[in-house]
Amino acid sequence: MADSEEICQGQGHGLFLPLFGPSENKWNNTLRVFLYLFGLLYCFMGVAATSDVFMAAIEKITSKKRRVLDKEMKKKVTVQMWNPTVANLTLMALGSSAPEILLNVIFIFADGYFQEGLGPSTIVGSAAFNLFCISAVCVVAIPAGEARYIKEMQVYCVTAFFSIFAYIWLLFILMVISPNIVEVWEGVLTFLFFPVLVTVAYLADRGYFTKSSQSNDKRGHVLSDDMSKEELAALEKSIRARHGGPQLTEQQVLWLIEAEYQAPRSRAMYRVGAIRGMTGGRRLERIRTMDSMYNVLPTVGTWDDRDDVSRKNLAVVEFMTHRYTVLESQSMFSLPVIRRGNVETTAIVSFRTREGSAKPAIDYGHVEGEVEFKPGETLKAIDIPIVDDSTFEQEEEFYVELFLEDTNATSTVLGEGFVTVVIIDDDLPGVLSFEASDITVQEATSDVRLPIRVQRKGGGSGRVTCRVSTEEMTAVNTLDFEPLDGEELVFEPGQMSATVEVVIKAKGRYENTEQFRVIIRDATGGATFDPSGDGGAECCITYVTIVADVSAKERIDKIMSALRVNWDRASLGTSNWCDQFRTALLVNGGDVDEDESIGISDYILHVINVPWKLLCALVPPTDFADGWACFGASLLLIGLVTAVIGDMAGLMGCCMFGPGNDGLTALTFVALGTSLPDTFASKTAAQHDPYADASIGNITGSNSVNVFLGLGLPWMAAAIYWAAAGPNAKWLTLYAHRDFAQDFLGGALVVEDPGLGSSVAVFTVCAFICMGVLLLRRKYCGGELGGPRPQAIATSCFFVLLWLTFVILYVVMK
């Protein structure tokens, strides 16, 4: 850019624009505004297209797996190479915020280490749009009656703190410590906050800030932090004495302990479950965890104290406690009823069962009648039949109530007259696993069908299913084996094994081996996977290794034995590159279902975006170098498009708002355009993900990374440059006479934007309000997203109002 003239005036210019040189600045101003606005919108489409390729590379990189030896289990297991939190705060955050970050990085270096107003204001404006507008969209995107809450709350609290701290830190270094000057230590410290953020968030994800470190990774079945083994042994003995003695399995004892003695679920979980139950939404899975819903409490009578009962000479009839649990295998359950107070007379009360989630005749036998206490009797029992079937079910409950038929009775009153009976199903559907964790198959002269046996252990009740799929490692789909994609494997009641077949392709091998994974997941009918196995509780994995036919080795030795090339990958890479251009040239990428039609809008959007699609097709496919080649090439491409956006935004803002208003352009048009892909992505995540982490939980982390990386990196480099090189003629002309620069005449990075400090201050205040509202929604609406429709709409409108307030106050204060 020219030293003394704006980009839209005289001899002013940017990195690439004006396209027609200084003569373009003489065109009609209205025409220029229209052309630049159209060009800016078109560039936003380009940066969205290139960002998609960039995110595909990041997904390839961060989803990489490896096999490691688990020392405790003494076997190899599959683990993700990237911790999800670290991936979200590094590559994922860079992917979603690359345009904003690169805009500041590119222009601070291109302008000779002078800070222009577009970059910082874009980062602040993008943070405001992300937090306020994307949150507003996500809150109302949830179907009516459903709610989404942030699951990893510890990580969210860390990123939320840093997202507020980052902008408070900007206020201090730009307005308090050294106004309008970024010193070397300030720039370095700003950048170093980035690894600090990643480290602290990682520690929070691993559970180091809880009472027991890494509790999420090695969570035991305990009821309290200080329970000893002796206490647990006594508790087990009590359970066995009341529920069937030594014939109970360890798993059954565990279920009973969890059902009777653990703390109830939180109010938020109850609220979400109730709303979804009433509206027919997605049900919360009933799991036996440390926060399960059952807790036995001492019974409390209807009278405040027992002395009062004795003084009135009344008989109080009641249940011993308000909740019982019973195993489905028990054919009869005896429900105790006690009498206290006056035991010298006859007392009669009526009883009846009432259905809940357990149904009469299906889960239990309905009974009703009377309980008669003769003089001196204090304990009676109500016998209730329990129906045992072969189908696995979740816990179900029914109720038993006491009532007085004779309303004129004055000698007998009811105490705890209502009890909940929970039926725990001990018909185990079994644990699914592969018969072998590693399978080796020798290549044949023709394609062979490899049978892989899946076994069912620990129970065989009910019909269960799972999905079988394959996953590439060194072996490649269609070249080395025929892929499976979610085929259903069925186990009928009592069936303890099933077989799935994978076709091994005969392509000719010398001594190389190829390997791929076979995965079973999505078990139904109550079946589970062994949490200690490869894949954990979510799935089970076996590895198939294809080895060469040893009889063919002598023949192959005669053919170019020195040439060792992985032909599979070479062939796949060429195919993928061709597919990229094919996808770029065809409407909807050529992927249209038979029952779908291509509309006019599809053709229009395709024609408009063909240039960007072809440009993106030049990027190496994600399979090359495990995604890193695509990562580097797409990052350069985003930088190129971002540089054009910077010039285009500067021209449009200068023509529309007048010279010196880069900040206003950045806060509105640029921030909105670069954040639109994130808006649609977050909306989709909010609708399809069971939690809010992927939609709004990552906003705070992204906003923090924008400051620490997008501002910290270029500010650190520029501050060091000015401290080492000293001021040049342009710096002395611009700042030597300014009051704020008198203590830095040896050269320093100047960040002077009349509206930047005020916009950061306004954003910080509004961010506190926004996060406070989300916190209140978590408490009172069942989650940060969704919930009751009126509150969701009101919250969304309020968040949009916060964004408008932020923009308006920036304009007013500037």
Long-range contacts (C-beta under 8 A, 24 or more apart in sequence): 1-111, 1-116, 1-650, 3-730, 3-733, 6-650, 6-654, 6-659, 6-660, 7-647, 7-650, 7-651, 7-654, 8-32, 8-650, 8-651, 8-654, 8-655, 8-659, 9-654, 9-659, 14-646, 14-647, 14-650, 14-651, 15-106, 15-107, 15-110, 15-643, 15-644, 15-646, 15-647, 16-643, 16-644, 16-647, 17-644, 17-647, 17-648, 17-651, 18-651, 29-655, 32-651, 32-655, 33-652, 33-655, 33-656, 36-648, 36-651, 36-652, 36-655, 37-652, 37-656, 37-669, 39-648, 39-652, 40-645, 40-648, 40-649, 40-652, 40-669, 40-670, 40-673, 41-673, 42-608, 43-641, 43-644, 43-645, 43-648, 43-673, 44-645, 44-673, 44-674, 44-676, 45-608, 45-609, 45-612, 46-612, 46-615, 46-641, 47-99, 47-638, 47-641, 47-642, 47-645, 47-673, 47-674, 48-676, 48-677, 49-609, 49-612, 49-613, 49-615, 49-616, 50-612, 50-615, 50-616, 50-634, 50-637, 50-638, 50-641, 51-95, 51-96, 51-98, 51-99, 51-638, 51-677, 52-616, 52-677, 53-616, 53-619, 53-630, 53-634, 53-637, 54-95, 54-98, 54-630, 54-631, 54-634, 54-635, 54-638, 55-95, 55-96, 56-622, 56-627, 56-630, 57-622, 57-627, 57-628, 57-630, 57-631, 57-634, 58-87, 58-91, 58-92, 58-94, 58-95, 58-627, 58-631, 59-622, 59-627, 60-622, 60-623, 60-626, 60-627, 60-630, 61-91, 61-626, 61-627, 61-628, 61-631, 62-87, 62-91, 62-92, 64-626, 67-543, 73-532, 75-437, 75-534, 76-437, 76-534, 77-533, 77-534, 77-535, 78-517, 78-534, 78-535, 78-541, 83-202, 83-205, 84-205, 85-152, 85-155, 85-201, 85-202, 85-204, 85-205, 86-198, 86-201, 86-202, 88-698, 88-701, 89-159, 89-197, 89-198, 89-201, 89-701, 89-704, 89-705, 90-198, 90-705, 92-698, 93-698, 93-701, 93-702, 93-705, 93-709, 94-705, 94-709, 96-677, 96-678, 96-681, 96-698, 96-702, 97-126, 97-702, 97-705, 97-706, 97-710, 98-635, 98-638, 98-642, 99-638, 99-641, 99-642, 99-645, 99-674, 100-126, 100-671, 100-674, 100-706, 100-710, 101-705, 101-706, 101-709, 101-710, 102-635, 102-638, 102-639, 102-642, 103-642, 103-645, 103-646, 103-670, 103-674, 104-710, 104-711, 104-714, 105-710, 105-713, 105-714, 106-639, 106-642, 106-643, 106-646, 107-643, 107-646, 108-714, 108-715, 108-717, 108-718, 109-714, 109-717, 109-718, 110-643, 112-728, 112-730, 113-717, 113-718, 113-721, 113-722, 113-749, 114-730, 114-731, 114-750, 115-182, 115-715, 115-718, 115-749, 115-750, 115-751, 115-752, 116-662, 117-662, 117-663, 117-666, 117-753, 117-756, 118-646, 118-649, 118-650, 118-662, 118-663, 118-665, 118-666, 118-670, 119-646, 119-666, 119-710, 119-711, 119-714, 120-666, 120-711, 120-751, 120-753, 120-756, 121-662, 121-663, 121-664, 121-665, 121-666, 121-667, 121-671, 121-753, 121-755, 121-756, 121-759, 122-666, 122-667, 122-670, 122-671, 122-674, 123-706, 123-707, 123-710, 123-711, 124-167, 124-667, 124-756, 124-759, 124-760, 124-763, 125-666, 125-667, 125-668, 125-670, 125-671, 125-672, 125-759, 126-671, 126-674, 126-675, 126-706, 127-163, 127-167, 127-703, 127-706, 127-707, 127-763, 128-667, 128-671, 128-763, 128-766, 128-803, 128-806, 128-807, 129-671, 129-672, 129-675, 129-803, 130-675, 130-678, 130-699, 130-702, 130-703, 131-163, 131-699, 131-700, 131-703, 131-767, 131-770, 132-766, 132-770, 132-799, 132-800, 132-802, 132-803, 132-806, 133-675, 133-679, 133-799, 133-800, 133-803, 134-675, 134-678, 134-679, 134-682, 134-696, 134-699, 135-696, 135-699, 135-770, 135-774, 135-799, 136-795, 136-796, 136-797, 136-799, 136-800, 136-803, 137-679, 137-682, 137-683, 137-686, 137-796, 138-682, 138-683, 138-686, 138-692, 138-695, 138-696, 138-785, 139-777, 139-784, 139-785, 139-786, 139-792, 139-795, 139-796, 139-799, 140-792, 140-793, 140-796, 141-683, 141-686, 141-687, 141-785, 142-686, 142-687, 142-785, 142-786, 142-787, 142-792, 143-281, 143-687, 143-786, 144-279, 144-789, 145-275, 145-276, 145-278, 145-279, 145-281, 145-786, 145-788, 145-789, 146-275, 146-276, 146-279, 146-281, 146-282, 146-786, 147-271, 147-272, 147-275, 147-276, 147-781, 147-782, 147-783, 147-785, 147-786, 147-787, 148-686, 148-689, 148-690, 148-691, 148-692, 148-695, 148-783, 148-784, 148-785, 148-786, 149-268, 149-272, 149-691, 149-692, 149-778, 149-782, 149-783, 149-784, 149-785, 150-691, 150-692, 150-693, 150-696, 150-697, 150-778, 150-783, 150-784, 151-691, 151-692, 151-693, 152-205, 152-693, 152-697, 154-204, 154-205, 154-207, 154-209, 154-210, 155-201, 155-204, 155-205, 155-697, 156-693, 156-697, 156-700, 157-204, 158-197, 158-200, 158-201, 158-204, 159-197, 159-201, 159-697, 159-698, 159-700, 159-701, 159-704, 160-700, 160-771, 162-193, 162-197, 162-200, 162-700, 162-701, 162-704, 163-699, 163-700, 163-701, 163-703, 163-704, 163-767, 164-764, 164-767, 164-768, 164-771, 166-193, 166-703, 166-704, 166-707, 166-708, 167-707, 167-760, 167-763, 167-764, 167-767, 168-764, 169-193, 169-707, 170-707, 170-711, 170-760, 171-757, 171-760, 171-761, 171-764, 174-751, 174-756, 174-757, 174-760, 175-757, 178-740, 178-743, 178-744, 179-740, 180-738, 180-740, 180-741, 180-750, 180-751, 180-752, 181-740, 181-741, 181-744, 181-748, 181-749, 181-750, 181-751, 182-715, 182-718, 182-719, 182-748, 182-749, 182-750, 182-751, 183-719, 183-744, 183-748, 184-716, 184-719, 184-720, 184-723, 186-715, 186-719, 187-712, 187-715, 187-716, 187-717, 187-718, 187-719, 187-720, 187-749, 188-716, 188-719, 188-720, 190-707, 190-708, 190-711, 190-712, 190-715, 190-716, 191-708, 191-709, 191-712, 191-713, 191-715, 191-716, 192-712, 193-707, 193-708, 193-712, 194-705, 194-708, 194-709, 194-712, 197-701, 197-704, 197-705, 197-708, 201-701, 219-290, 221-254, 221-257, 221-258, 222-290, 223-257, 223-261, 223-262, 223-290, 235-261, 243-325, 243-326, 243-327, 243-330, 244-327, 244-329, 244-330, 248-327, 249-426, 251-428, 252-327, 252-424, 252-426, 254-288, 255-288, 255-424, 255-426, 256-325, 256-327, 256-424, 258-288, 258-289, 258-292, 258-294, 259-288, 259-292, 259-294, 259-325, 259-395, 259-422, 259-424, 260-294, 260-295, 260-296, 260-323, 260-325, 261-294, 261-295, 261-296, 262-290, 262-291, 262-292, 262-294, 262-295, 263-290, 263-291, 263-295, 264-291, 264-292, 264-293, 264-294, 264-295, 265-291, 265-292, 265-293, 266-291, 267-779, 268-778, 268-779, 268-782, 268-783, 271-781, 271-782, 272-782, 272-783, 275-782, 275-787, 275-788, 282-690, 286-394, 286-395, 294-323, 294-325, 294-422, 295-323, 296-321, 296-323, 297-321, 297-322, 299-415, 299-416, 300-415, 300-416, 301-340, 301-415, 301-416, 302-413, 302-414, 302-415, 303-413, 303-415, 306-340, 306-341, 309-340, 309-341, 310-341, 310-342, 313-341, 313-342, 313-411, 314-341, 314-342, 314-411, 314-412, 314-413, 315-339, 315-340, 315-341, 315-342, 315-343, 315-345, 315-347, 315-373, 315-411, 315-412, 315-413, 316-340, 316-341, 316-412, 316-413, 316-414, 316-415, 317-347, 317-349, 317-371, 317-373, 317-402, 317-412, 317-413, 317-414, 317-415, 317-417, 318-402, 318-414, 318-415, 318-416, 318-417, 319-400, 319-402, 319-415, 319-416, 319-417, 319-418, 319-419, 320-416, 321-416, 321-419, 322-416, 322-418, 322-419, 322-420, 323-419, 323-420, 323-421, 323-422, 324-419, 324-420, 324-421, 324-422, 325-421, 325-422, 325-423, 325-424, 326-386, 326-421, 326-422, 326-423, 326-424, 327-423, 327-424, 327-426, 328-363, 328-386, 328-387, 328-388, 328-389, 328-393, 328-423, 328-424, 328-425, 328-426, 328-427, 329-388, 329-426, 329-427, 330-386, 330-388, 331-385, 331-386, 331-388, 332-383, 332-384, 332-385, 332-386, 333-364, 333-383, 333-384, 333-385, 333-386, 333-421, 334-381, 334-382, 334-383, 334-384, 335-381, 335-382, 335-383, 335-384, 335-400, 335-419, 335-421, 336-379, 336-380, 336-381, 337-371, 337-379, 337-380, 337-381, 337-382, 337-402, 338-378, 338-379, 338-380, 339-373, 339-377, 339-378, 339-379, 339-380, 340-378, 340-415, 342-411, 343-373, 343-375, 343-376, 343-377, 343-378, 344-375, 344-376, 345-375, 345-411, 346-372, 346-373, 346-374, 346-375, 347-372, 347-373, 347-411, 347-412, 348-372, 348-373, 348-405, 348-406, 348-412, 349-402, 349-403, 349-404, 349-412, 349-414, 350-402, 350-403, 350-404, 350-405, 351-382, 351-400, 351-401, 351-402, 351-403, 352-400, 352-401, 352-403, 353-384, 353-398, 353-399, 353-400, 354-398, 354-399, 354-400, 354-401, 355-398, 355-399, 356-396, 356-397, 356-398, 356-399, 356-420, 357-396, 357-397, 357-398, 358-396, 358-397, 358-398, 358-421, 358-423, 360-398, 361-387, 362-387, 363-387, 363-393, 363-396, 363-398, 363-423, 364-398, 364-421, 364-423, 370-405, 371-402, 384-421, 386-423, 388-427, 389-427, 390-427, 390-461, 390-462, 390-493, 391-427, 391-461, 391-462, 392-425, 392-427, 392-428, 392-429, 392-461, 392-462, 392-464, 392-525, 392-526, 393-425, 393-427, 393-526, 394-425, 394-526, 395-422, 395-423, 395-424, 395-425, 396-422, 396-423, 396-425, 397-421, 397-422, 397-423, 398-423, 425-526, 427-459, 427-461, 427-462, 428-458, 428-459, 428-461, 428-526, 429-459, 429-460, 429-461, 429-462, 429-464, 429-525, 429-526, 429-527, 429-528, 430-456, 430-457, 430-458, 430-459, 430-460, 430-461, 430-464, 430-491, 430-496, 430-527, 431-456, 431-457, 431-458, 431-459, 431-527, 431-528, 431-529, 431-530, 432-456, 432-464, 432-466, 432-491, 432-520, 432-523, 432-527, 432-528, 432-529, 432-540, 433-457, 433-529, 433-530, 433-533, 433-540, 434-518, 434-520, 434-540, 434-541, 434-542, 435-497, 436-542, 437-533, 437-534, 437-541, 437-542, 437-543, 438-542, 438-543, 438-545, 439-542, 439-543, 439-544, 439-545, 440-544, 440-545, 440-547, 441-504, 441-544, 441-545, 441-546, 441-547, 442-546, 442-547, 442-548, 442-549, 442-550, 443-504, 443-506, 443-507, 443-508, 443-509, 443-546, 443-547, 443-548, 443-549, 444-504, 444-506, 444-549, 445-506, 445-549, 446-506, 447-503, 447-504, 447-505, 447-506, 448-503, 448-504, 448-506, 449-501, 449-502, 449-503, 449-504, 450-501, 450-502, 450-503, 450-504, 450-544, 451-499, 451-500, 451-501, 452-499, 452-500, 452-501, 452-502, 452-518, 452-542, 452-544, 453-497, 453-498, 453-499, 454-489, 454-497, 454-498, 454-499, 454-500, 454-520, 455-496, 455-497, 456-491, 456-495, 456-496, 456-497, 456-498, 456-527, 457-496, 460-491, 460-493, 460-494, 460-495, 460-496, 461-493, 462-493, 462-525, 462-526, 463-490, 463-491, 463-492, 463-493, 463-525, 464-490, 464-491, 464-523, 464-524, 464-525, 464-526, 464-527, 465-489, 465-490, 465-491, 465-523, 465-524, 465-525, 466-520, 466-521, 466-522, 466-523, 466-524, 466-527, 467-520, 467-521, 467-522, 468-500, 468-518, 468-519, 468-520, 469-518, 469-519, 469-521, 470-502, 470-516, 470-517, 470-518, 470-519, 471-516, 471-517, 471-518, 471-519, 472-516, 472-517, 473-514, 473-515, 473-516, 473-517, 473-543, 474-513, 474-514, 474-515, 474-516, 474-568, 475-514, 475-515, 475-516, 475-544, 475-546, 475-568, 476-514, 476-568, 476-569, 476-572, 478-505, 479-505, 479-507, 479-568, 479-571, 479-572, 480-504, 480-505, 480-507, 480-514, 480-516, 480-546, 480-568, 481-505, 481-516, 481-544, 481-546, 484-518, 486-522, 489-520, 491-527, 502-544, 504-544, 504-546, 508-552, 508-556, 509-546, 509-547, 509-548, 509-549, 509-552, 510-548, 510-552, 510-553, 510-556, 511-548, 511-553, 512-548, 513-545, 513-546, 513-547, 513-548, 514-545, 514-546, 514-568, 515-543, 515-544, 515-545, 515-546, 516-543, 516-544, 517-541, 517-542, 517-543, 517-544, 518-542, 518-543, 518-544, 569-623, 572-623, 573-621, 573-623, 573-624, 576-621, 576-622, 576-623, 577-617, 577-620, 577-621, 580-616, 580-617, 580-619, 580-621, 581-614, 581-617, 583-613, 583-617, 584-610, 584-613, 584-614, 584-616, 584-617, 585-610, 585-613, 585-614, 645-670, 645-673, 645-674, 663-753, 663-755, 663-756, 663-759, 663-810, 663-814, 664-755, 664-810, 664-811, 664-814, 667-759, 667-807, 667-810, 668-807, 678-702, 686-785, 692-783, 692-784, 692-785, 695-785, 696-774, 696-784, 696-785, 715-749, 715-751, 718-749, 719-748, 719-749, 722-747, 722-748, 722-749, 723-747, 723-748, 754-814, 755-810, 755-811, 755-813, 755-814, 758-809, 758-810, 758-813, 758-814, 759-806, 759-809, 759-810, 759-813, 762-805, 762-806, 762-809, 762-810, 762-813, 763-806, 766-802, 766-803, 766-805, 766-806, 769-802, 770-799, 770-802, 773-798, 773-799
